[in-house]
């Protein structure tokens, strides 16, 4: 499947993936200068890219596992959602969970993009819901 991408900055890098079977495509920072992400703070980072995602799908922006595990940097909203009708720049709100400031440089991989389908739905109010074996059992109700 081809996805149209517009470079909003000539220095922007198209998403890439590390292996032929990788689900996520790396997103790269497109920066004029290094950005310091202080401990327990969030910085908005540009990618310099806009997308035309296919109808019936959305782009999910996830953390890069190594960056999150080793550097404590992850998307602030944990998973970002890029709707198929959005045509603005894809930004990554990168949060520092660590106790040490982290510096992000132009061209560094900052997150990963996964294209996922979704099911359109309509909500209808119901006086009662169908019974299930679980019922209204909440957190931990199904055991360990």
N, C-alpha and C positions, 0 to 999 in steps of 0.2 A: 504494500500500500504506500502510495506517495502522499506526503503531507506538505502543503505549501508553507514556506517560511520566508518571511521578509526580513532582511537585515536593515535595522534602523540605525546601525552604526557600522561603518566599513570594517572595524576591528572585531566585530562580533564573530563568534565561532558557532557553526552549526552543531546541533547535538550529535553525539557519537556514542557507540556502545562498545564495551570492552571485549565482547565475544559474540559470535554469530547467534547464540541462543539467549543472550542477555535480554531481559524484559525491559529494563530501564535504559534510557538514553541520557548520558551525562549532559548537564547544563553548565555553561562556563560563565564566569563573571566577566562583565564588560565594563571596565573601570577606567576613569581618568587618572586615578591615583590609588594607592593602597588604602584599604578600609580596615580600621581597627574595630573589632567587635569586643567591647568591654565585657567582663564577666557578668552574666545574668542580664544581658541587654540584647536587643535586636537591632539589626541594621538592614535596610532595604538595599538589595544589590540588583543592579541591572544585568540583563542578559544581552541586551541590544537586539532582541529578536521578537517578532510578532508572528503568530501562527494562524492558519486557516484549518482548524481541526474538522474532521468529518462530522456531519450531522449524526446524532445517535451515539456519539462518543464524547468523552471529556479527557483532558490531560490531567493526570494526578502527579503532583510534584512531591516526591519523597526525599528523605535524607539519603545521602550516600553513606553506606554502612561504615566504611573506614573513617570517614570524616567525623561522623557522629561518635563512634566508639573511641577513636584516638584523640580527636581534637575537641570534642564536646559541641560541635556545630551541627545544627539541624534546622529545618524550616520551623519557624515560630508557631505556625498553625498545625504542625506535625504532618499534615497532608494538605497541600494546596490543591484547589480545583480550578482548572482553566476550562471555561465553557466554550462550546463549539462556535458560538456567535461572538465571542470576544476577539477583537482585533488589535488591542493595545499591546504594549510591551509586556512580555513575561518578566515579572520581577520576583525575586526570591527574598522573603523576609527571613534572614538567617539569624538564629538565636544561639547565643553562647551559654551552654549549661555549665561550663566549667568555672573555675575560680581564677583563671589566668586569661588576660586579654589575648585574642587571636587576631592575626593580620591576614587579610585576604588580598591577593594580588590579581591584577588583570590576567585573564586566561586560566585561572584556577577552576577546577571542577567544584561546584558548590551544591548541587542537588541532582536528582535524576527525574526524568519525565517518563511516565508510563501512560499509554493510551488505553482507555478502558471503555467498554460499552456501558450504556445505562438503559433502564426501562422507564419510559415516560409513564406517569401515573396520575390519577385523579383521586382525591380524598373524599370519601363520603361518610357522613356521620352515621353511627349505628347505635341503637339502644343497647344491644348486647353483642358480644363477640363469640365466635365459635369456641367450644371447649377444646383443650389439649391436655395431654398427660401432665405437662409442667404447670399449666395454669398461670397464676400470677407470681410464681416463685421467682425471686430476684437473685441478687448477687450471691453466688455460692450454693444456690439451691439444687444444683445438679451434681454436687459432690466435687471431689478433687480430681 
